[in-house]
C-alpha cells in the first residue's frame, strides 16, 4: 500500500511547480486517495506484466534467471 502522506506531499510539490490549483469542490484527501488508487492499480498491472516477462509466460528459463541472480550477488 502506498503511503498516503508521502503522496500528498508529492502532489503538493508537483501542483506548486506547475501552478495548478485543485478545484474547491474536490477535497484534497479525496484527490490523494483517488491518485493512490490509480497508482496501485497501475502498479499491480505493471507487476503482472513483468512477472509474465521474467518468468516467460509460465515457462521460466531458469538458466537465464540464475544468470541474473549471479549478476546481482548483493542479497
C-alpha positions in Angstrom: 0.0 0.0 0.0 1.3 3.4 -0.9 2.0 5.9 1.9 -0.8 8.5 1.5 1.2 11.2 3.4 4.1 10.8 1.0 1.8 11.0 -2.0 0.1 14.1 -0.6 3.4 15.8 -0.1 4.4 14.8 -3.7 1.2 16.2 -5.1 1.6 19.4 -3.2 5.1 19.9 -4.7 4.0 19.0 -8.2 0.9 21.2 -8.1 3.1 24.1 -6.8 5.7 23.5 -9.6 3.0 23.5 -12.2 1.0 26.3 -10.6 -2.1 24.1 -10.5 -4.9 24.5 -8.1 -7.4 21.9 -7.1 -11.0 22.9 -7.6 -12.7 23.9 -4.4 -15.3 21.1 -4.8 -12.6 18.4 -4.7 -11.4 17.6 -1.2 -7.7 17.3 -1.0 -7.9 13.9 0.8 -10.2 12.6 -1.8 -7.8 13.6 -4.6 -4.9 12.0 -2.8 -6.9 8.8 -2.3 -8.0 8.7 -5.9 -4.5 9.2 -7.1 -3.2 6.5 -4.8 -5.8 4.0 -6.1 -4.8 4.9 -9.6 -1.1 4.2 -8.8 -1.9 1.0 -7.0 -4.0 -0.3 -10.0 -1.2 0.6 -12.4 1.4 -0.9 -10.2 -0.4 -4.2 -10.0 -0.7 -4.4 -13.8 3.0 -3.4 -14.1 3.9 -6.3 -11.7 1.8 -8.8 -13.6 3.3 -7.8 -16.9 6.9 -8.0 -15.6 6.2 -11.3 -13.8 5.0 -12.8 -17.1 8.0 -11.5 -18.9 10.5 -12.5 -16.3 9.0 -16.0 -15.9 8.5 -16.4 -19.7 4.7 -16.7 -19.5 4.8 -19.6 -17.1 7.7 -21.5 -18.8 10.7 -19.9 -16.9 14.2 -20.1 -18.3 15.9 -21.0 -15.1 19.4 -20.6 -16.5 18.6 -17.1 -17.6 17.2 -16.3 -14.2 20.3 -17.8 -12.5 22.5 -15.5 -14.6 20.5 -12.5 -13.3 20.8 -13.8 -9.7 24.6 -14.3 -10.0 25.0 -10.9 -11.5 23.3 -9.3 -8.5 25.0 -11.1 -5.7 24.1 -8.4 -3.1 21.2 -10.1 -1.5 
